[in-house]
Amino acid sequence: MSRHGSGGPSANAYKNGCRCPGCTEAHRIRQNKVLAGLASRPRDEVPHGRYGYSNWRCRCGTCSAAWSELMALYRATRKQAAGKPLTPMETAAVAASREALAS
């Protein structure tokens, strides 16, 4: 199903669900420009932590560690709901999350 409206293939139509070749190519071009812009930013402008990892694609030690902790908490939540045992990192992430909520 086409979602072009009156403008033809575009990155915005891709965002709205169209996966035709024209929209897919427009989206790929836009994403490459966005990622090139992020890569060219000075490192001190990147907000380090989990948002730096996900939004800015920073892979420094601080951002990678924060993202790992977040993903461990996500996995732990799913495992707890399924009644499965947690790894030590997941257990630590749950404990840290509880401490943060308590304070």
N, C-alpha and C positions, 0 to 999 in steps of 0.2 A: 504494500500500500504506500503510495507516494504522499509525502508530507511537505512538498515543496511550496505549496501556495502558488502565488503568481511569480515568484522570483527564480524558479529553477533550482538546481542542486546547490546546496550550501552547507557550511559547517553547522549552522543553526538548525537546519532541517535534520541533520544527522543527530544532533543533540535531542531533537524531538522524536527520534525513533526511525527515521528513514535510513535504510542501509543500502541504497542503490550505489553503484560504482562512483557516480559523480559526487554524491554527498560524502561518501567514505573518503574520497581523495581530498575534498575540501577540508574535512575534519583533520586528516593526517597533516596537511599543510599548516593549518592553524596550530595544531598541537606542537609541531616542530618549531614554529616561531615562538610559542609560549615557552617551551623548554629551553630554547636557545637564549631567550631573555633571562630566564632564571639562572642559567649557568653563567651568564656574564655579570651577574650582580656581585659586588664585593662581599666577601664572606662575613664581614662584621655587620652587614645589613640583614643577615638571615637570623630570624628568631630561633635560637637553638632549643632543642627538645623535640617532643613528638610532632609538633606542628612544623618544625623545620624539616623533619624527615619526610612527612607526608605532603606538605604544601610546597616546599622549596627544594625537595629532593637533595637535601644535604645529607651526607653520609659520614659526618665526623663522628667521633666516639660518643659525644654527648647525645647527639640525635639518634644514633643507632641504638644506644643503651635505652633511651627513653622509649623508642618504638618497640624494642624487645620486651620491655616491661609491660607495655600496653597490650601487646599481642599475647603475652603470658596470661594476663588477667582475662582477656577475651576467651582464650582456650580453657582456662580454669572455670570460668562461668559456665561454659558449654559442657565441660566434663562433669561438674558438680550436678548440673541438671540431669545428666544421663546416669549419674551414680558411678562414675569411673574414678579411679585414683588419680591424684595430681602428681606432677613432677616436683622436685624441690623448687625450681624457679617459679612454677605456677603457685605453689604454696606461699612462697615469699611475696609474690605479687598480690595475692589475696590478703595476706597479713598487712602489707603496706597500704592497701586500699582501705582496709578497716581502720587502721590508725589514722589515715587522712580524714576519714569521715568522722571519727571520734573527736578530732581536735578542731 
